[in-house]
Amino acid sequence: MAEQANLREMANIILNIRQEVDKLKTLGGGYKCVEMNIVRMSAMIKMLELDINDAADVLGA
């Protein structure tokens, strides 16, 4: 049960990170260094979503 709660909490944090990265993308538009790092961060966030969010969904957390 604790694992499911942890998975749901991690999934929520990942969602918050995704939203903050989207804000950064909007604010940093036009700066190449920001744009390139947003691409990298988005890829890492996607991997977390696939690993954690999918597991939380399967377990019903």
C-alpha positions as CSV (number, residue, x, y, z in Angstrom):
1,M,0.0,0.0,0.0
2,A,2.8,2.4,0.8
3,E,4.4,1.7,-2.5
4,Q,1.2,2.7,-4.3
5,A,1.1,5.9,-2.4
6,N,4.7,6.6,-3.2
7,L,4.1,5.9,-6.9
8,R,1.1,8.3,-6.9
9,E,3.1,11.0,-5.1
10,M,6.0,10.6,-7.6
11,A,3.5,10.7,-10.5
12,N,2.2,14.0,-9.2
13,I,5.7,15.4,-8.8
14,I,6.5,14.4,-12.4
15,L,3.4,16.1,-13.6
16,N,4.5,19.3,-11.7
17,I,7.9,19.1,-13.2
18,R,6.4,18.7,-16.7
19,Q,4.3,21.8,-16.1
20,E,7.3,23.9,-14.9
21,V,9.3,22.8,-17.9
22,D,6.5,23.9,-20.1
23,K,6.5,27.3,-18.4
24,L,10.3,27.6,-18.8
25,K,9.8,26.8,-22.5
26,T,7.4,29.6,-22.9
27,L,9.6,32.1,-20.9
28,G,12.8,31.1,-22.6
29,G,11.6,31.0,-26.1
30,G,14.2,32.4,-28.4
31,Y,17.2,31.4,-26.3
32,K,18.9,28.5,-28.0
33,C,20.5,27.3,-24.8
34,V,17.1,27.1,-23.1
35,E,15.4,25.4,-26.1
36,M,18.1,22.7,-26.3
37,N,17.9,22.0,-22.6
38,I,14.1,21.9,-22.7
39,V,14.4,19.1,-25.3
40,R,16.7,17.2,-23.0
41,M,14.6,17.7,-20.0
42,S,11.4,16.7,-21.9
43,A,13.1,13.4,-22.9
44,M,14.0,12.6,-19.3
45,I,10.6,13.5,-18.1
46,K,9.0,11.3,-20.7
47,M,11.1,8.4,-19.5
48,L,9.9,9.0,-15.9
49,E,6.3,9.2,-17.1
50,L,6.7,5.9,-18.9
51,D,8.2,4.2,-15.9
52,I,6.4,5.8,-12.9
53,N,3.1,7.0,-14.2
54,D,2.4,3.8,-16.1
55,A,3.2,1.7,-13.0
56,A,1.0,3.9,-10.9
57,D,-1.9,3.5,-13.4
58,V,-1.4,-0.3,-13.6
59,L,-1.4,-0.6,-9.8
60,G,-4.3,1.7,-9.4
61,A,-2.3,4.1,-7.2
